[in-house]
Structure formats: C-alpha cells, structure tokens
Amino acid sequence: MTEGTVESWERQSGESVQAFEAFAMYRDLGPSRSVTKVARELDKSRTLVGRWSRQFAWVVRAMAYDREQDRLFLTEQAQARREIARRHAKLAQAVQSKAVARLQTLDPRELSPSELLRYLQVAAEIERRAVGEAPTSGTVEDRDQGADMSALTDEERRARMSQLRKELERRLSEDPQ
C-alpha cells in the first residue's frame, strides 16, 4: 500500500463515522454477515443500513478484507512453519551429536543383527532426507530382500553381517566428531 492510499476495508472518502462503524460491524461478522444483522445490532432501519451497504460497496470491501485476512494468516502460518523447522533442526543436531557420541563407544561386533540393521536403516533415512529425498516407506525388510536374515543360510548371514559391520565402521570412522 502506498502512503495516502486507503484500503477498501478502511473508512472511505465521504463515508460518515456511523456508516463506517456499521460497515466495520458487517465486515467483522465474517461468513455470517448480513445487513439485517447490522441493522438489528445498531438499532437502525434496514433501509438505511442497506443504502450504506450499496453506496459504499460493503460486499466487495468485506471480500477484500477477507482475502487480506487469509493472506496474513497464510503468512503467519509460513513463518510458524519456518520457526518450527529451525527449532526441530537445532533439536535434531543436539540429538544427533549425542547419538554419534554413543555410537562411537559401541563395538559393532556386540550389536545384534536387528540392532545393526536398525542403525543402518535410520542412518540411511537421515541421509536421504538430508539431501532432500522423500522419506521411504516400509521397513528395511520391505525394501531390501537380503535384509530378511531368517531367509539366509548361516554362511550368507555371516557374510551379510560382516558387510554391514564394515559399512557401519566405515561410516563411524568418517564422522568428524
């Protein structure tokens, strides 16, 4: 809005104080607004309030006001989402640093197969999200046929576990913390 410009929901040139107060009441009634309600509330004749409504384009002005309120609400929502995202990012960083510190004290050979798979699943999910990929659905078992350890022979299971341990050790050793 430029300086000196009057928004349509503000008092208009030539609009009396009483007519504007009536409009403000109409505007603020929201979806249930009506000239009849305003006339009744202000104890004015329906004819007078109807004339003000036509003369000062209440319907159009109220719609403009509603649009502006929607725009402001959406702006506030977007700002709130940004603040939430910042808060969550800080919290995630704090949790990650604690988790990494704990992971570095673990001996990967002491992890059960299901624990090891879960760590890898979570790490892969975090990595995917960090580069902007959509979250995956389902479990590791749903996505990786080789992850169903019960379907593997003992030799295949040992080989798979060895491969997973090496990957986990590699990732832990690459962590700068």
Contact map, one row per residue, 1 for C-alpha under 8 A:
111010100000000000000000000000000000000000000000000000000000000000000000000000000000000000000000000000000000000000000000000000000000000000000000000000000000000000000000000000000
111110000000000000000000000000000000000000000000000000000000000000000000000000000000000000000000000000000000000000000000000000000000000000000000000000000000000000000000000000000
111110000000000000000000000000000000000000000000000000000000000000000000000000000000000000000000000000000000000000000000000000000000000000000000000000000000000000000000000000000
011111000000000000000000000000000000000000000000000000000000000000000000000000000000000000000000000000000000000000000000000000000000000000000000000000000000000000000000000000000
111111100000000000000000000000000000000000000000000000000000000000000000000000000000000000000000000000000000000000000000000000000000000000000000000000000000000000000000000000000
000111110111000000000000000000000000000000000000000000000000000000000000000000000000000000000000000000000000000000000000000000000000000000000000000000000000000000000000000000000
100011111100000000000000000000000000000000000000000000000000000000000000000000000000000000000000000000000000000000000000000000000000000000000000000000000000000000000000000000000
000001111111000000000000000000000000000000000000000000000000100110000000000000000000000000000000000000000000000000000000000000000000000000000000000000000000000000000000000000000
000000111110000000000001001000000000000000000000000000000000110110000000000000000000000000000000000000000000000000000000000000000000000000000000000000000000000000000000000000000
000001111111000000000000000000000000000000000000000000000000000000000000000000000000000000000000000000000000000000000000000000000000000000000000000000000000000000000000000000000
000001011111101000010000000000000000000000000000000000000000000000000000000000000000000000000000000000000000000000000000000000000000000000000000000000000000000000000000000000000
000001010111111000010000000000000000000000000000000000010000000000000000000000000000000000000000000000000000000000000000000000000000000000000000000000000000000000000000000000000
000000000011111000000000000000000000000000000000000000000000000000000000000000000000000000000000000000000000000000000000000000000000000000000000000000000000000000000000000000000
000000000001111100000000000000000000000000000000000000000000000000000000000000000000000000000000000000000000000000000000000000000000000000000000000000000000000000000000000000000
000000000011111110110000000000000000000000000000000000010000000000000000000000000000000000000000000000000000000000000000000000000000000000000000000000000000000000000000000000000
000000000000011111110000000000000000000000000000000000000000000000000000000000000000000000000000000000000000000000000000000000000000000000000000000000000000000000000000000000000
000000000000001111111000000000000000000000000000000000000000000000000000000000000000000000000000000000000000000000000000000000000000000000000000000000000000000000000000000000000
000000000000000111111100000000000000000000000000000000000000000000000000000000000000000000000000000000000000000000000000000000000000000000000000000000000000000000000000000000000
000000000000001111111110000000000000000000000000100100000000000000000000000000000000000000000000000000000000000000000000000000000000000000000000000000000000000000000000000000000
000000000011001111111111000000000000000000000000000000000000000000000000000000000000000000000000000000000000000000000000000000000000000000000000000000000000000000000000000000000
000000000000000011111111100000000000000000000000000000000000000000000000000000000000000000000000000000000000000000000000000000000000000000000000000000000000000000000000000000000
000000000000000001111111110000000000010001000000100000000000000000000000000000000000000000000000000000000000000000000000000000000000000000000000000000000000000000000000000000000
000000000000000000111111111000000000000000000000000010000100000000000000000000000000000000000000000000000000000000000000000000000000000000000000000000000000000000000000000000000
000000001000000000011111111100000000000000000000000000000000000000000000000000000000000000000000000000000000000000000000000000000000000000000000000000000000000000000000000000000
000000000000000000001111111110000000010000000000000000000000000000000000000000000000000000000000000000000000000000000000000000000000000000000000000000000000000000000000000000000
000000000000000000000111111111001110010000000000000000000100010000000000000000000000000000000000000000000000000000000000000000000000000000000000000000000000000000000000000000000
000000001000000000000011111111001000000000000000000000000100110010000000000000000000000000000000000000000000000000000000000000000000000000000000000000000000000000000000000000000
000000000000000000000001111111001000000000000000000000000000000000000000000000000000000000000000000000000000000000000000000000000000000000000000000000000000000000000000000000000
000000000000000000000000111111111100000000000000000000000000000000000000000000000000000000000000000000000000000000000000000000000000000000000000000000000000000000000000000000000
000000000000000000000000011111111000000000000000000000000000000001000000000000000000000000000000000000000000000000000000000000000000000000000000000000000000000000000000000000000
000000000000000000000000000011111000000000000000000000000000000000000000000000000000000000000000000000000000000000000000000000000000000000000000000000000000000000000000000000000
000000000000000000000000000011111100000000000000000000000000000000000000000000000000000000000000000000000000000000000000000000000000000000000000000000000000000000000000000000000
000000000000000000000000011111111110110000000000000000000000000000000000000000000000000000000000000000000000000000000000000000000000000000000000000000000000000000000000000000000
000000000000000000000000010010011111110000000000000000000000000000000000000000000000000000000000000000000000000000000000000000000000000000000000000000000000000000000000000000000
000000000000000000000000010000001111111000000100110010000000000000000000000000000000000000000000000000000000000000000000000000000000000000000000000000000000000000000000000000000
000000000000000000000000000000000111111100000100100000000000000000000000000000000000000000000000000000000000000000000000000000000000000000000000000000000000000000000000000000000
000000000000000000000000000000001111111110000000000000000000000000000000000000000000000000000000000000000000000000000000000000000000000000000000000000000000000000000000000000000
000000000000000000000100110000001111111111000000100000000000000000000000000000000000000000000000000000000000000000000000000000000000000000000000000000000000000000000000000000000
000000000000000000000000000000000011111111111100100000000000000000000000000000000000000000000000000000000000000000000000000000000000000000000000000000000000000000000000000000000
000000000000000000000000000000000001111111111100000000000000000000000000000000000000000000000000000000000000000000000000000000000000000000000000000000000000000000000000000000000
000000000000000000000000000000000000111111110000000000000000000000000000000000000000000000000000000000000000000000000000000000000000000000000000000000000000000000000000000000000
000000000000000000000100000000000000011111110000000000000000000000000000000000000000000000000000000000000000000000000000000000000000000000000000000000000000000000000000000000000
000000000000000000000000000000000000001111111000000000000000000000000000000000000000000000000000000000000000000000000000000000000000000000000000000000000000000000000000000000000
000000000000000000000000000000000000001111111101100000000000000000000000000000000000000000000000000000000000000000000000000000000000000000000000000000000000000000000000000000000
000000000000000000000000000000000000001100111111100000000000000000000000000000000000000000000000000000000000000000000000000000000000000000000000000000000000000000000000000000000
000000000000000000000000000000000011001100011111110000000000000000000000000000000000000000000000000000000000000000000000000000000000000000000000000000000000000000000000000000000
000000000000000000000000000000000000000000001111111000000000000000000000000000000000000000000000000000000000000000000000000000000000000000000000000000000000000000000000000000000
000000000000000000000000000000000000000000011111111100000000000000000000000000000000000000000000000000000000000000000000000000000000000000000000000000000000000000000000000000000
000000000000000000100100000000000011011000011111111110000000000000000000000000000000000000000000000000000000000000000000000000000000000000000000000000000000000000000000000000000
000000000000000000000000000000000010000000000111111111000000000000000000000000000000000000000000000000000000000000000000000000000000000000000000000000000000000000000000000000000
000000000000000000000000000000000000000000000011111111100000000000000000000000000000000000000000000000000000000000000000000000000000000000000000000000000000000000000000000000000
000000000000000000100000000000000000000000000001111111110100000000000000000000000000000000000000000000000000000000000000000000000000000000000000000000000000000000000000000000000
000000000000000000000010000000000010000000000000111111111110000000000000000000000000000000000000000000000000000000000000000000000000000000000000000000000000000000000000000000000
000000000000000000000000000000000000000000000000011111111100000000000000000000000000000000000000000000000000000000000000000000000000000000000000000000000000000000000000000000000
000000000000000000000000000000000000000000000000001111111000000000000000000000000000000000000000000000000000000000000000000000000000000000000000000000000000000000000000000000000
000000000001001000000000000000000000000000000000000111111100000000000000000000000000000000000000000000000000000000000000000000000000000000000000000000000000000000000000000000000
000000000000000000000000000000000000000000000000000011111111100000000000000000000000000000000000000000000000000000000000000000000000000000000000000000000000000000000000000000000
000000000000000000000010011000000000000000000000000111011111110000000000000000000000000000000000000000000000000000000000000000000000000000000000000000000000000000000000000000000
000000000000000000000000000000000000000000000000000010001111111000000000000000000000000000000000000000000000000000000000000000000000000000000000000000000000000000000000000000000
000000000000000000000000000000000000000000000000000000001111111100000000000000000000000000000000000000000000000000000000000000000000000000000000000000000000000000000000000000000
000000011000000000000000001000000000000000000000000000001111111110000000000000000000000000000000000000000000000000000000000000000000000000000000000000000000000000000000000000000
000000001000000000000000011000000000000000000000000000000111111111000000000000000000000000000000000000000000000000000000000000000000000000000000000000000000000000000000000000000
000000000000000000000000000000000000000000000000000000000011111111100000000000000000000000000000000000000000000000000000000000000000000000000000000000000000000000000000000000000
000000011000000000000000000000000000000000000000000000000001111111110000000000000000000000000000000000000000000000000000000000000000000000000000000000000000000000000000000000000
000000011000000000000000001000000000000000000000000000000000111111111000000000000000000000000000000000000000000000000000000000000000000000000000000000000000000000000000000000000
000000000000000000000000000001000000000000000000000000000000011111111100000000000000000000000000000000000000000000000000000000000000000000000000000000000000000000000000000000000
000000000000000000000000000000000000000000000000000000000000001111111110000000000000000000000000000000000000000000000000000000000000000000000000000000000000000000000000000000000
000000000000000000000000000000000000000000000000000000000000000111111111000000000000000000000000000000000000000000000000000000000000000000000000000000000000000000000000000000000
000000000000000000000000000000000000000000000000000000000000000011111111100000000000000000000000000000000000000000000000000000000000000000000000000000000000000000000000000000000
000000000000000000000000000000000000000000000000000000000000000001111111110000000000000000000000000000000000000000000000000000000000000000000000000000000000000000000000000000000
000000000000000000000000000000000000000000000000000000000000000000111111111000000000000000000000000000000000000000000000000000000000000000000000000000000000000000000000000000000
000000000000000000000000000000000000000000000000000000000000000000011111111100000000000000000000000000000000000000000000000000000000000000000000000000000000000000000000000000000
000000000000000000000000000000000000000000000000000000000000000000001111111110000000000000000000000000000000000000000000000000000000000000000000000000000000000000000000000000000
000000000000000000000000000000000000000000000000000000000000000000000111111111000000000000000000000000000000000000000000000000000000000000000000000000000000000000000000000000000
000000000000000000000000000000000000000000000000000000000000000000000011111111100000000000000000000000000000000000000000000000000000000000000000000000000000000000000000000000000
000000000000000000000000000000000000000000000000000000000000000000000001111111110000000000000000000000000000000000000000000000000000000000000000000000000000000000000000000000000
000000000000000000000000000000000000000000000000000000000000000000000000111111111000000000000000000000000000000000000000000000000000000000000000000000000000000000000000000000000
000000000000000000000000000000000000000000000000000000000000000000000000011111111100000000000000000000000000000000000000000000000000000000000000000000000000000000000000000000000
000000000000000000000000000000000000000000000000000000000000000000000000001111111110000000000000000000000000000000000000000000000000000000000000000000000000000000000000000000000
000000000000000000000000000000000000000000000000000000000000000000000000000111111111000000000000000000000000000000000000000000000000000000000000000000000000000000000000000000000
000000000000000000000000000000000000000000000000000000000000000000000000000011111111100000000000000000000000000000000000000000000000000000000000000000000000000000000000000000000
000000000000000000000000000000000000000000000000000000000000000000000000000001111111110000000000000000000000000000000000000000000000000000000000000000000000000000000000000000000
000000000000000000000000000000000000000000000000000000000000000000000000000000111111111000000000000000000000000000000000000000000000000000000000000000000000000000000000000000000
000000000000000000000000000000000000000000000000000000000000000000000000000000011111111100000000000000000000000000000000000000000000000000000000000000000000000000000000000000000
000000000000000000000000000000000000000000000000000000000000000000000000000000001111111110000000000000000000000000000000000000000000000000000000000000000000000000000000000000000
000000000000000000000000000000000000000000000000000000000000000000000000000000000111111111000000000000000000000000000000000000000000000000000000000000000000000000000000000000000
000000000000000000000000000000000000000000000000000000000000000000000000000000000011111111100000000000000000000000000000000000000000000000000000000000000000000000000000000000000
000000000000000000000000000000000000000000000000000000000000000000000000000000000001111111110000000000000000000000000000000000000000000000000000000000000000000000000000000000000
000000000000000000000000000000000000000000000000000000000000000000000000000000000000111111111000000000000000000000000000000000000000000000000000000000000000000000000000000000000
000000000000000000000000000000000000000000000000000000000000000000000000000000000000011111111100000000000000000000000000000000000000000000000000000000000000000000000000000000000
000000000000000000000000000000000000000000000000000000000000000000000000000000000000001111111110000000000000000000000000000000000000000000000000000000000000000000000000000000000
000000000000000000000000000000000000000000000000000000000000000000000000000000000000000111111111000000000000000000000000000000000000000000000000000000000000000000000000000000000
000000000000000000000000000000000000000000000000000000000000000000000000000000000000000011111111100000000000000000000000000000000000000000000000000000000000000000000000000000000
000000000000000000000000000000000000000000000000000000000000000000000000000000000000000001111111110000000000000000000000000000000000000000000000000000000000000000000000000000000
000000000000000000000000000000000000000000000000000000000000000000000000000000000000000000111111111000000000000000000000000000000000000000000000000000000000000000000000000000000
000000000000000000000000000000000000000000000000000000000000000000000000000000000000000000011111111100000000000000000000000000000000000000000000000000000000000000000000000000000
000000000000000000000000000000000000000000000000000000000000000000000000000000000000000000001111111110000000000000000000000000000000000000000000000000000000000000000000000000001
000000000000000000000000000000000000000000000000000000000000000000000000000000000000000000000111111111000000000000000000000000000000000000000000000000000000000000000000000000000
000000000000000000000000000000000000000000000000000000000000000000000000000000000000000000000011111111100000000000000000000000000000000000000000000000000000000000000000000000000
000000000000000000000000000000000000000000000000000000000000000000000000000000000000000000000001111111110000000000000000000000000000000000000000000000000000000000000000000000001
000000000000000000000000000000000000000000000000000000000000000000000000000000000000000000000000111111111000000000000000000000000000000000000000000000000000000000000000000000001
000000000000000000000000000000000000000000000000000000000000000000000000000000000000000000000000011111111100000000000000000000000000000000000000000000000000000000000000000000000
000000000000000000000000000000000000000000000000000000000000000000000000000000000000000000000000001111111100000000000000000000000000000000000000000000000000000000000000000100000
000000000000000000000000000000000000000000000000000000000000000000000000000000000000000000000000000111111110000000000000000000000000000000000000000000000000000000000000000100000
000000000000000000000000000000000000000000000000000000000000000000000000000000000000000000000000000011111110000000000000000000000000000000000000000000000000000000000000000000000
000000000000000000000000000000000000000000000000000000000000000000000000000000000000000000000000000001111111010000000000000000000000000000000000000000000000000000000000000000000
000000000000000000000000000000000000000000000000000000000000000000000000000000000000000000000000000000011111111000000000000000000000000000000000000000000000000000000000000000000
000000000000000000000000000000000000000000000000000000000000000000000000000000000000000000000000000000000111111000010000000000000000000000000000000000000000000000001001100000000
000000000000000000000000000000000000000000000000000000000000000000000000000000000000000000000000000000000011111000000000000000000000000000000000000000000000000000001000000000000
000000000000000000000000000000000000000000000000000000000000000000000000000000000000000000000000000000000111111100000000000000000000000000000000000000000000000000000000000000000
000000000000000000000000000000000000000000000000000000000000000000000000000000000000000000000000000000000011111110110000000000000000000000000000000000000000000000000000000000000
000000000000000000000000000000000000000000000000000000000000000000000000000000000000000000000000000000000000011111110000000000000000000000000000000000000000000000000000000000000
000000000000000000000000000000000000000000000000000000000000000000000000000000000000000000000000000000000000001111111000000000000000000000000000000000000000000010000000000000000
000000000000000000000000000000000000000000000000000000000000000000000000000000000000000000000000000000000000000111111100000000000000000000000000000000000000000000000000000000000
000000000000000000000000000000000000000000000000000000000000000000000000000000000000000000000000000000000000001111111110000000000000000000000000000000000000000000000000000000000
000000000000000000000000000000000000000000000000000000000000000000000000000000000000000000000000000000000001001111111111000000000000000000000000000000000000000000011000000000000
000000000000000000000000000000000000000000000000000000000000000000000000000000000000000000000000000000000000000011111111100000000000000000010000001000000000000000010000000000000
000000000000000000000000000000000000000000000000000000000000000000000000000000000000000000000000000000000000000001111111110000000000000000010000000000000000000000000000000000000
000000000000000000000000000000000000000000000000000000000000000000000000000000000000000000000000000000000000000000111111111000000000000000000000000000000000000000000000000000000
000000000000000000000000000000000000000000000000000000000000000000000000000000000000000000000000000000000000000000011111111100000000000000000000000000000000000000000001000000000
000000000000000000000000000000000000000000000000000000000000000000000000000000000000000000000000000000000000000000001111111110000000000000110000000000000000000000000000000000000
000000000000000000000000000000000000000000000000000000000000000000000000000000000000000000000000000000000000000000000111111111000000000000000000000000000000000000000000000000000
000000000000000000000000000000000000000000000000000000000000000000000000000000000000000000000000000000000000000000000011111111100000000000000000000000000000000000000000000000000
000000000000000000000000000000000000000000000000000000000000000000000000000000000000000000000000000000000000000000000001111111110000000000000000000000000000000000000000000000000
000000000000000000000000000000000000000000000000000000000000000000000000000000000000000000000000000000000000000000000000111111111000001100000000000000000000000000000000000000000
000000000000000000000000000000000000000000000000000000000000000000000000000000000000000000000000000000000000000000000000011111111100000000000000000000000000000000000000000000000
000000000000000000000000000000000000000000000000000000000000000000000000000000000000000000000000000000000000000000000000001111111110000000000000000000000000000000000000000000000
000000000000000000000000000000000000000000000000000000000000000000000000000000000000000000000000000000000000000000000000000111111111111000000000000000000000000000000000000000000
000000000000000000000000000000000000000000000000000000000000000000000000000000000000000000000000000000000000000000000000000011111111111000000000000000000000000000000000000000000
000000000000000000000000000000000000000000000000000000000000000000000000000000000000000000000000000000000000000000000000000001111111100000000000000000000000000000000000000000000
000000000000000000000000000000000000000000000000000000000000000000000000000000000000000000000000000000000000000000000000000000111111100000000000000000000000000000000000000000000
000000000000000000000000000000000000000000000000000000000000000000000000000000000000000000000000000000000000000000000000000000011111110000000000000000000000000000000000000000000
000000000000000000000000000000000000000000000000000000000000000000000000000000000000000000000000000000000000000000000000000000011111111000000000000000000000000000000000000000000
000000000000000000000000000000000000000000000000000000000000000000000000000000000000000000000000000000000000000000000000000000011001111100000000000000000000000000000000000000000
000000000000000000000000000000000000000000000000000000000000000000000000000000000000000000000000000000000000000000000000000010011000111110000000000000000000000000000000000000000
000000000000000000000000000000000000000000000000000000000000000000000000000000000000000000000000000000000000000000000000000010000000011111000000000000000000000000000000000000000
000000000000000000000000000000000000000000000000000000000000000000000000000000000000000000000000000000000000000000000000000000000000001111100000000000000000000000000000000000000
000000000000000000000000000000000000000000000000000000000000000000000000000000000000000000000000000000000000000000000000000000000000000111111110000000000000000000000000000000000
000000000000000000000000000000000000000000000000000000000000000000000000000000000000000000000000000000000000000000000000100000000000000011111110000000000000000000000000000000000
000000000000000000000000000000000000000000000000000000000000000000000000000000000000000000000000000000000000000000001100100000000000000001111111001000000000000000000000000000000
000000000000000000000000000000000000000000000000000000000000000000000000000000000000000000000000000000000000000000000000000000000000000001111111111100000000000000000000000000000
000000000000000000000000000000000000000000000000000000000000000000000000000000000000000000000000000000000000000000000000000000000000000001111111100000000000000000000000000000000
000000000000000000000000000000000000000000000000000000000000000000000000000000000000000000000000000000000000000000000000000000000000000001111111100000000000000000000000000000000
000000000000000000000000000000000000000000000000000000000000000000000000000000000000000000000000000000000000000000000000000000000000000000011111111100000000000000000000000000000
000000000000000000000000000000000000000000000000000000000000000000000000000000000000000000000000000000000000000000000000000000000000000000001111111100000000000000000000000000000
000000000000000000000000000000000000000000000000000000000000000000000000000000000000000000000000000000000000000000000000000000000000000000001001111110010000000000000000000000000
000000000000000000000000000000000000000000000000000000000000000000000000000000000000000000000000000000000000000000001000000000000000000000011001111110000000000000000000000000000
000000000000000000000000000000000000000000000000000000000000000000000000000000000000000000000000000000000000000000000000000000000000000000001001111111110000000000000000000000000
000000000000000000000000000000000000000000000000000000000000000000000000000000000000000000000000000000000000000000000000000000000000000000000000011111110000100000000000000000000
000000000000000000000000000000000000000000000000000000000000000000000000000000000000000000000000000000000000000000000000000000000000000000000000000111111000000000000000000000000
000000000000000000000000000000000000000000000000000000000000000000000000000000000000000000000000000000000000000000000000000000000000000000000000000111111000000000000000000000000
000000000000000000000000000000000000000000000000000000000000000000000000000000000000000000000000000000000000000000000000000000000000000000000000010111111111100000000000000000000
000000000000000000000000000000000000000000000000000000000000000000000000000000000000000000000000000000000000000000000000000000000000000000000000000001111111100000000000000000000
000000000000000000000000000000000000000000000000000000000000000000000000000000000000000000000000000000000000000000000000000000000000000000000000000000011111110000000000000000000
000000000000000000000000000000000000000000000000000000000000000000000000000000000000000000000000000000000000000000000000000000000000000000000000000000011111111000000000000000000
000000000000000000000000000000000000000000000000000000000000000000000000000000000000000000000000000000000000000000000000000000000000000000000000000000011111111100000000000000000
000000000000000000000000000000000000000000000000000000000000000000000000000000000000000000000000000000000000000000000000000000000000000000000000000010011111111110000000000000000
000000000000000000000000000000000000000000000000000000000000000000000000000000000000000000000000000000000000000000000000000000000000000000000000000000000111111111000000000000000
000000000000000000000000000000000000000000000000000000000000000000000000000000000000000000000000000000000000000000000000000000000000000000000000000000000011111111100000000000000
000000000000000000000000000000000000000000000000000000000000000000000000000000000000000000000000000000000000000000000000000000000000000000000000000000000001111111110000000000000
000000000000000000000000000000000000000000000000000000000000000000000000000000000000000000000000000000000000000010000000000000000000000000000000000000000000111111111000000000000
000000000000000000000000000000000000000000000000000000000000000000000000000000000000000000000000000000000000000000000000000000000000000000000000000000000000011111111100000000000
000000000000000000000000000000000000000000000000000000000000000000000000000000000000000000000000000000000000000000000000000000000000000000000000000000000000001111111110000000000
000000000000000000000000000000000000000000000000000000000000000000000000000000000000000000000000000000000000000000011000000000000000000000000000000000000000000111111111000000000
000000000000000000000000000000000000000000000000000000000000000000000000000000000000000000000000000000000001100000010000000000000000000000000000000000000000000011111111100000000
000000000000000000000000000000000000000000000000000000000000000000000000000000000000000000000000000000000000000000000000000000000000000000000000000000000000000001111111110000000
000000000000000000000000000000000000000000000000000000000000000000000000000000000000000000000000000000000000000000000000000000000000000000000000000000000000000000111111111000000
000000000000000000000000000000000000000000000000000000000000000000000000000000000000000000000000000000000001000000000001000000000000000000000000000000000000000000011111111100000
000000000000000000000000000000000000000000000000000000000000000000000000000000000000000000000000000000000001000000000000000000000000000000000000000000000000000000001111111110000
000000000000000000000000000000000000000000000000000000000000000000000000000000000000000000000000000000000000000000000000000000000000000000000000000000000000000000000111111111000
000000000000000000000000000000000000000000000000000000000000000000000000000000000000000000000000000000000000000000000000000000000000000000000000000000000000000000000011111111100
000000000000000000000000000000000000000000000000000000000000000000000000000000000000000000000000000000110000000000000000000000000000000000000000000000000000000000000001111111100
000000000000000000000000000000000000000000000000000000000000000000000000000000000000000000000000000000000000000000000000000000000000000000000000000000000000000000000000111111110
000000000000000000000000000000000000000000000000000000000000000000000000000000000000000000000000000000000000000000000000000000000000000000000000000000000000000000000000011111110
000000000000000000000000000000000000000000000000000000000000000000000000000000000000000000000000000000000000000000000000000000000000000000000000000000000000000000000000001111111
000000000000000000000000000000000000000000000000000000000000000000000000000000000000000000000000000000000000000000000000000000000000000000000000000000000000000000000000000011111
000000000000000000000000000000000000000000000000000000000000000000000000000000000000000000000000100110000000000000000000000000000000000000000000000000000000000000000000000000111
